[in-house]
Amino acid sequence: MPQWIKVTAEDAFDGNVHVFEHEGWPIAVYRLEDGYFAIDDTCSHEEASLSEGEIEDGKIECPLHGAQFDIRTGKNLTLPAVLPVRNYPVKVENGDIFVKVS
C-alpha cells in the first residue's frame, strides 16, 4: 500500500540531492529550481549511484558510463541506459519533504 515517508526537513536538505533508503532500496530526492523530485538512485544500466553524478538542466548523469536521466520523470535520455528509473511523487508540508513509496 502506498505511503508518504518523511525524508528530511527542507532546512536540513544539504546541497541539491538527498538519498534515503526505503526497504533497502536507495531513492534520491533532488532540489531543482521548480521543486523537489525523487527517482531511484540506482542506474538502470548498471549498479551505480546516480546521485554521485553531475546534475545539469534537470538531468542527472550516471558517474559510471554517462547515461543521462530526466530528474523530473526518471526517463532515460541517453545510451547506454535503455530503461527509465522509477520516479516518486514528492510533497512539502510544514517544511518537511515527503516521498510517496509503495
C-alpha positions, 0 to 999 in steps of 0.5 A: 500500500502506498505511503508518504515517508518523511525524508528530511526537513527542507532546512536540513536538505544539504546541497541539491540531492538527498538519498534515503533508503526505503526497504533497502532500496536507495531513492534520491530526492533532488532540489531543482529550481521548480521543486523537489523530485525523487527517482531511484538512485540506482542506474538502470544500466548498471549498479551505480549511484546516480546521485554521485553524478553531475546534475545539469538542466534537470538531468542527472548523469550516471558517474559510471558510463554517462547515461543521462536521466530526466530528474523530473520523470526518471526517463532515460535520455541517453545510451547506454541506459535503455530503461527509465528509473522509477520516479516518486511523487514528492510533497512539502508540508510544514517544511518537511519533504515527503516521498510517496513509496509503495 
